[in-house]
Amino acid sequence: MQKFVMTDHKQLENVKHLNYLCSMVTNDAMCTREIKSRVAMAQAVFYKKKALLTRKFDLNLRKKLTKCCTWSTELYGAETWTLRKVEHKYLEAFEMWCIGGSFRQAAL
């Protein structure tokens, strides 16, 4: 038996996912879709700031710039996520990609 929500004598539509306040809300309460969209946004930020992040600055400065520019985008709203091992590994892989990308380019 399905339950319906009514407002003004009209039935509201059930959706599988919804963007709300820059976060992805799904009907199954899984965070995978939100995490993947956050990683994609953070990668776009990395590519926009690539010239800055790959300069031959001091190692600590490059780390701080990477954290400031990309990880803040990636982890926005993370306090509401319920992470499984798969999502945790996905986030770690992205962080390693950022670090490797900024340091590999700077070494060239």
C-alpha positions in Angstrom: 0.0 0.0 0.0 1.5 3.3 -1.1 1.0 6.5 0.8 0.4 9.7 -1.0 1.0 13.3 0.0 -1.8 15.7 -0.9 -1.8 19.4 -1.0 -4.6 21.6 -2.2 -6.4 18.4 -3.2 -3.6 17.5 -5.6 -1.3 14.5 -5.2 2.4 15.4 -5.1 4.8 13.6 -7.4 7.3 11.0 -6.0 10.8 11.5 -7.4 13.9 9.4 -7.1 16.3 12.3 -6.6 16.1 16.0 -6.1 18.6 18.8 -6.0 17.9 20.9 -2.9 20.1 23.7 -1.7 23.1 22.4 -3.8 22.7 18.9 -2.4 21.4 15.7 -4.0 18.5 14.1 -2.0 17.5 10.6 -3.0 14.5 8.5 -2.0 16.7 5.6 -0.8 18.9 7.9 1.5 22.1 6.8 -0.2 24.9 9.3 -0.6 26.6 7.8 -3.6 24.9 10.1 -6.2 25.7 13.2 -4.0 29.3 12.2 -3.6 29.8 11.6 -7.3 28.3 14.9 -8.2 30.5 16.7 -5.5 33.7 15.0 -6.9 32.7 16.1 -10.4 32.3 19.6 -9.2 35.6 19.5 -7.4 37.4 18.1 -10.5 36.0 21.1 -12.5 37.4 23.5 -9.9 40.8 21.7 -10.0 40.9 22.1 -13.8 39.9 25.7 -13.6 42.7 26.4 -11.0 45.2 24.0 -12.6 47.6 26.8 -13.5 47.7 27.9 -9.9 47.8 24.5 -8.3 50.6 23.1 -10.5 53.1 26.0 -10.1 56.4 25.3 -8.4 55.4 26.7 -5.1 56.5 25.4 -1.7 55.1 21.9 -0.9 53.0 23.1 2.0 51.6 26.0 0.1 50.5 23.6 -2.7 48.8 21.4 -0.2 47.0 24.3 1.4 45.9 25.6 -2.1 44.6 22.2 -3.1 42.7 21.8 0.2 41.2 25.3 -0.1 40.2 25.1 -3.7 39.1 21.5 -4.3 38.4 19.8 -1.0 36.1 22.5 0.2 34.0 21.9 -2.9 34.1 18.2 -2.6 33.2 18.0 1.1 30.5 20.6 1.1 27.6 19.0 3.0 29.7 16.0 4.1 28.5 16.2 7.7 25.1 14.8 6.5 26.5 11.9 4.5 26.3 8.3 5.7 29.5 6.8 4.2 30.0 3.2 3.3 33.4 1.7 2.5 32.8 2.3 -1.2 32.1 6.0 -0.8 35.0 6.4 1.6 37.4 4.8 -0.9 36.0 7.0 -3.7 36.6 10.1 -1.7 40.2 9.0 -0.8 40.9 8.2 -4.5 39.8 11.7 -5.5 42.0 13.3 -2.9 45.0 11.2 -4.1 44.2 12.3 -7.7 44.3 15.9 -6.6 47.5 15.6 -4.8 49.1 13.6 -7.6 47.9 16.0 -10.2 49.2 19.1 -8.5 52.6 17.6 -7.6 53.1 15.7 -10.8 52.5 18.8 -12.9 54.8 20.9 -10.7 57.7 18.5 -11.1 57.6 18.7 -14.8 
